[in-house]
Amino acid sequence: MKNLWLLISYFFASTFGQNFTEEIHFLVYQDNHPVNTSNYETRNPVDLGLCDPGDEVAIIVHGWTESCGTEWLVNLVSNLTFIRGGCIVCMDYSRFSKTPDYFGLVAQFPKILDVLYTQLEDYRRSGLDPNDMYMFGFSYGAHLCLQSAALLGEQVVKEIDVCDPAGPGFSNMPDATVSAKNVQCIHTSADKGTHKRNCHQNWNMGHCGMSQVGAGPYPKGSHGLCPYFYNSAFRNSFLANSRPTYCTKTERDAVEFPENFQMGYMEMRKHKVFGTLYSPTTKQYPYN
């Protein structure tokens, strides 16, 4: 069973992770201004009048050492507010993510996953349909998105975009295509990001998805640049190119793709493409 280990993780989280609920917050954005639903008796944005049943819902999940106040995340909220609208939510687990102990955070993954999954189920109960749901996660947060969505049901969520899913500690990454009707994975690093290419679209950015010419000091190394590329793609096109000769050919390389097919949220033809794609990046913004 594809999701057996997810269900086992959920069992242990449900048994031992109750205290995590109080320490993890869900911020709902109204005109770019966050409302912390944890300050109320109910965390449900529909019950609080912040969202309406039937709204398109967007869930954003940050990575290790980050929070809902991280620069790229604030910019993504602005982009989604302008382009998408609807109910926009950020899961803030910075009480746990802001730690130097990465593998300690990995050990807490089932408990943090349980909180997100429970919240998604509550959203579904209140009329926020997963069939109208978009999720975005970066690094560690990418796995939270993919696995919580899979627990909701196979391909129940409409679409998930993830940036450089973390590699260390996640060697048993399940088949991501079960998590949503379309899953787009953007890869930018070989040291911090996964080596797996198991999404509907797998974008190898820059040097074969392994490194970026624009990489600099933290937080904008090859790994950290990924969500900055994603935000840039709201206004600038990162087009699919033929596989560079220096990148190893794989059996998952996309056989064909439409003209001007691009990475990111704005591409509306994702359902027409399956496999690994390649797009060059540059040293400076807008990076395309």
Buried (B, 14 or more C-beta within 10 A) or exposed (E): EEBEEBEEBBEEBBEEBEEBBEBBBBBBBEEEEBBBBBEEEEBBBBBBEBBEEEBBBBBBBBBBBBBBEBEBBBBBBBBBBEEBEBBBBBBBBBBBBEEEEBEEBBEBBBBBBBBBBBBBBBBBEBEBBBEBBBBBBBBBBBBBBBBBBBBBEBBBBBBBBBBBBBBEBBEEBBBBBBBBBBBBBBBBBBEBBBEBBBBBBBBBBBBBBBBBBBBEEEBBBBBBBBBBBBBBBBEBBBBBEEBEEEBEEEEEBBEEBEEEBBBBBEBEEBEEBBBBBBBBBEEEEBBB
